[in-house]
Amino acid sequence: MNIYRLLLKPLFFRLNPEKAHWLTLVLFRAIHLVPLLNRWFAYFFTVRHKSLERTVFGLRFLNPVGLAAGFDKDGKYYRLMANLGFGFIEIGTVTPKAQPGNALPRLFRLPLDESLINRMGFNNEGVAALVNRLKKGKRPEGLIIGGNIGKNKTTPNAEAKHDYAYCFEALYPYVDYFVVNVSSPNTPNLRELQNEAALSDLLLHLQVLNRQKDVPKPLLLKIAPDLSEAQLDSIVTIAKQTQIAGFVATNTTISRANLCTDKVSVHNMGKGGLSGKVLDKRSTEIVRYLHQKTQGKLVIIAVGGINDAQSAIEKIKAGASLVQIYTGLIYEGPSLVKEINKAILQM
């Protein structure tokens, strides 16, 4: 019996989405504070098997299922979420300075499509607060942590690389890999940084800093699902030239195609990035395209539309080395991680 789907989800879905997110984390924290319950929780949801382990860009992952950026922007909950059996957790998107994000309401459910629209706008407490938590927090054994970095809303694109560099330098000692987020639709003009000249300049700047370290860390690029094949080809060329480790594919989409939710309701929700089941096919297409274009030489972390084990398996077969979930967790509950890992064992 799936308690989340039968009992908790109907309760949460009666609440404002951001309040439901907060309540979920309150419950997880309460569980974490009771040692016996915390151990049982971790035991129940965690699947451990040698066959699940992956070595990707030099890092050893206990399993290939991760929590996508956006759930834990400020590094407050990664220890709690590790109890759900994730092999890795990506924190952020974090910016140099704290910012409140966009005005409320900014998160909307589309239950008929098992999807969400969000226009959060990189709401976070700033990189200094995140670093302070990572310094103090005891990382769960074997957990890989990624840092997703962005720019402040008020920073012009011409100066954006300095924001990314600031976050990179601050987070470098505390995360295992970095993701450069230039593909969120919720920060004005941010996606323009995916253009050839701007993207090349940004990635080269970060790689210069990275190579100055004793141990450079894997640098990945998170891309939008709305790019054309020509744009993807350009990004692949830049990725090879700058020698980044790979891609996170994909971010949310600005498209509203193929939705079951009525058009008036969708229109009233307004702008924002669409995530969830509706994104599954397009995300898989991009994973497959990138894998073929790079001859499998660059790592792909697949995210977007993974709401069951089969959708995760399809992305792995398309060329993904790792997968991430977020919206699927909201619709399917914490057992989704376990279900995916069990399915991977049967591949």
KAHU-V561249 format. One record per residue. N is the residue number from 1. RES is the residue in three letters. NEAR is the number of other C-alpha atoms within 10 Angstrom. Layout:
# KAHU-V561249
n=(N & N)
res=(RES & RES)
near=(NEAR & NEAR)
This chain:
# KAHU-V561249
n=(1 & 2 & 3 & 4 & 5 & 6 & 7 & 8 & 9 & 10 & 11 & 12 & 13 & 14 & 15 & 16 & 17 & 18 & 19 & 20 & 21 & 22 & 23 & 24 & 25 & 26 & 27 & 28 & 29 & 30 & 31 & 32 & 33 & 34 & 35 & 36 & 37 & 38 & 39 & 40 & 41 & 42 & 43 & 44 & 45 & 46 & 47 & 48 & 49 & 50 & 51 & 52 & 53 & 54 & 55 & 56 & 57 & 58 & 59 & 60 & 61 & 62 & 63 & 64 & 65 & 66 & 67 & 68 & 69 & 70 & 71 & 72 & 73 & 74 & 75 & 76 & 77 & 78 & 79 & 80 & 81 & 82 & 83 & 84 & 85 & 86 & 87 & 88 & 89 & 90 & 91 & 92 & 93 & 94 & 95 & 96 & 97 & 98 & 99 & 100 & 101 & 102 & 103 & 104 & 105 & 106 & 107 & 108 & 109 & 110 & 111 & 112 & 113 & 114 & 115 & 116 & 117 & 118 & 119 & 120 & 121 & 122 & 123 & 124 & 125 & 126 & 127 & 128 & 129 & 130 & 131 & 132 & 133 & 134 & 135 & 136 & 137 & 138 & 139 & 140 & 141 & 142 & 143 & 144 & 145 & 146 & 147 & 148 & 149 & 150 & 151 & 152 & 153 & 154 & 155 & 156 & 157 & 158 & 159 & 160 & 161 & 162 & 163 & 164 & 165 & 166 & 167 & 168 & 169 & 170 & 171 & 172 & 173 & 174 & 175 & 176 & 177 & 178 & 179 & 180 & 181 & 182 & 183 & 184 & 185 & 186 & 187 & 188 & 189 & 190 & 191 & 192 & 193 & 194 & 195 & 196 & 197 & 198 & 199 & 200 & 201 & 202 & 203 & 204 & 205 & 206 & 207 & 208 & 209 & 210 & 211 & 212 & 213 & 214 & 215 & 216 & 217 & 218 & 219 & 220 & 221 & 222 & 223 & 224 & 225 & 226 & 227 & 228 & 229 & 230 & 231 & 232 & 233 & 234 & 235 & 236 & 237 & 238 & 239 & 240 & 241 & 242 & 243 & 244 & 245 & 246 & 247 & 248 & 249 & 250 & 251 & 252 & 253 & 254 & 255 & 256 & 257 & 258 & 259 & 260 & 261 & 262 & 263 & 264 & 265 & 266 & 267 & 268 & 269 & 270 & 271 & 272 & 273 & 274 & 275 & 276 & 277 & 278 & 279 & 280 & 281 & 282 & 283 & 284 & 285 & 286 & 287 & 288 & 289 & 290 & 291 & 292 & 293 & 294 & 295 & 296 & 297 & 298 & 299 & 300 & 301 & 302 & 303 & 304 & 305 & 306 & 307 & 308 & 309 & 310 & 311 & 312 & 313 & 314 & 315 & 316 & 317 & 318 & 319 & 320 & 321 & 322 & 323 & 324 & 325 & 326 & 327 & 328 & 329 & 330 & 331 & 332 & 333 & 334 & 335 & 336 & 337 & 338 & 339 & 340 & 341 & 342 & 343 & 344 & 345 & 346 & 347)
res=(MET & ASN & ILE & TYR & ARG & LEU & LEU & LEU & LYS & PRO & LEU & PHE & PHE & ARG & LEU & ASN & PRO & GLU & LYS & ALA & HIS & TRP & LEU & THR & LEU & VAL & LEU & PHE & ARG & ALA & ILE & HIS & LEU & VAL & PRO & LEU & LEU & ASN & ARG & TRP & PHE & ALA & TYR & PHE & PHE & THR & VAL & ARG & HIS & LYS & SER & LEU & GLU & ARG & THR & VAL & PHE & GLY & LEU & ARG & PHE & LEU & ASN & PRO & VAL & GLY & LEU & ALA & ALA & GLY & PHE & ASP & LYS & ASP & GLY & LYS & TYR & TYR & ARG & LEU & MET & ALA & ASN & LEU & GLY & PHE & GLY & PHE & ILE & GLU & ILE & GLY & THR & VAL & THR & PRO & LYS & ALA & GLN & PRO & GLY & ASN & ALA & LEU & PRO & ARG & LEU & PHE & ARG & LEU & PRO & LEU & ASP & GLU & SER & LEU & ILE & ASN & ARG & MET & GLY & PHE & ASN & ASN & GLU & GLY & VAL & ALA & ALA & LEU & VAL & ASN & ARG & LEU & LYS & LYS & GLY & LYS & ARG & PRO & GLU & GLY & LEU & ILE & ILE & GLY & GLY & ASN & ILE & GLY & LYS & ASN & LYS & THR & THR & PRO & ASN & ALA & GLU & ALA & LYS & HIS & ASP & TYR & ALA & TYR & CYS & PHE & GLU & ALA & LEU & TYR & PRO & TYR & VAL & ASP & TYR & PHE & VAL & VAL & ASN & VAL & SER & SER & PRO & ASN & THR & PRO & ASN & LEU & ARG & GLU & LEU & GLN & ASN & GLU & ALA & ALA & LEU & SER & ASP & LEU & LEU & LEU & HIS & LEU & GLN & VAL & LEU & ASN & ARG & GLN & LYS & ASP & VAL & PRO & LYS & PRO & LEU & LEU & LEU & LYS & ILE & ALA & PRO & ASP & LEU & SER & GLU & ALA & GLN & LEU & ASP & SER & ILE & VAL & THR & ILE & ALA & LYS & GLN & THR & GLN & ILE & ALA & GLY & PHE & VAL & ALA & THR & ASN & THR & THR & ILE & SER & ARG & ALA & ASN & LEU & CYS & THR & ASP & LYS & VAL & SER & VAL & HIS & ASN & MET & GLY & LYS & GLY & GLY & LEU & SER & GLY & LYS & VAL & LEU & ASP & LYS & ARG & SER & THR & GLU & ILE & VAL & ARG & TYR & LEU & HIS & GLN & LYS & THR & GLN & GLY & LYS & LEU & VAL & ILE & ILE & ALA & VAL & GLY & GLY & ILE & ASN & ASP & ALA & GLN & SER & ALA & ILE & GLU & LYS & ILE & LYS & ALA & GLY & ALA & SER & LEU & VAL & GLN & ILE & TYR & THR & GLY & LEU & ILE & TYR & GLU & GLY & PRO & SER & LEU & VAL & LYS & GLU & ILE & ASN & LYS & ALA & ILE & LEU & GLN & MET)
near=(5 & 11 & 11 & 17 & 16 & 10 & 10 & 13 & 16 & 11 & 12 & 17 & 15 & 10 & 12 & 14 & 18 & 14 & 13 & 17 & 14 & 12 & 14 & 15 & 17 & 12 & 10 & 18 & 16 & 13 & 17 & 19 & 11 & 10 & 10 & 10 & 13 & 18 & 13 & 13 & 17 & 17 & 14 & 14 & 19 & 20 & 21 & 16 & 12 & 9 & 11 & 17 & 14 & 17 & 12 & 15 & 15 & 9 & 13 & 16 & 20 & 23 & 26 & 25 & 27 & 27 & 27 & 25 & 24 & 18 & 21 & 20 & 25 & 23 & 25 & 17 & 16 & 24 & 17 & 18 & 21 & 23 & 21 & 22 & 27 & 26 & 29 & 27 & 26 & 26 & 27 & 27 & 26 & 33 & 27 & 23 & 16 & 16 & 17 & 12 & 17 & 16 & 9 & 9 & 14 & 18 & 16 & 19 & 22 & 19 & 13 & 11 & 16 & 21 & 23 & 23 & 23 & 21 & 24 & 22 & 21 & 26 & 21 & 24 & 18 & 22 & 25 & 18 & 18 & 22 & 20 & 13 & 15 & 19 & 12 & 8 & 13 & 9 & 15 & 12 & 8 & 13 & 21 & 21 & 21 & 25 & 26 & 29 & 27 & 28 & 28 & 23 & 21 & 10 & 12 & 14 & 19 & 10 & 11 & 20 & 22 & 17 & 19 & 24 & 22 & 17 & 24 & 27 & 12 & 15 & 24 & 17 & 12 & 17 & 19 & 19 & 22 & 23 & 25 & 23 & 26 & 25 & 25 & 26 & 22 & 21 & 21 & 13 & 14 & 20 & 18 & 13 & 20 & 23 & 13 & 14 & 10 & 15 & 21 & 18 & 15 & 22 & 24 & 18 & 16 & 21 & 19 & 12 & 14 & 19 & 11 & 9 & 10 & 7 & 8 & 15 & 21 & 21 & 24 & 25 & 26 & 23 & 23 & 25 & 23 & 18 & 15 & 11 & 12 & 9 & 14 & 20 & 16 & 14 & 22 & 18 & 16 & 19 & 22 & 14 & 12 & 19 & 16 & 20 & 21 & 25 & 25 & 25 & 26 & 28 & 26 & 27 & 25 & 18 & 13 & 14 & 9 & 9 & 15 & 13 & 15 & 10 & 11 & 8 & 10 & 17 & 10 & 8 & 18 & 14 & 15 & 23 & 21 & 25 & 28 & 28 & 21 & 23 & 24 & 20 & 16 & 17 & 25 & 28 & 15 & 25 & 28 & 20 & 17 & 27 & 20 & 13 & 15 & 16 & 10 & 15 & 13 & 22 & 22 & 29 & 25 & 31 & 32 & 33 & 27 & 31 & 26 & 19 & 17 & 14 & 18 & 28 & 18 & 17 & 27 & 21 & 14 & 20 & 23 & 27 & 20 & 23 & 26 & 27 & 26 & 21 & 24 & 23 & 17 & 25 & 22 & 17 & 18 & 20 & 18 & 23 & 28 & 20 & 15 & 22 & 24 & 16 & 14 & 19 & 12 & 7 & 7)
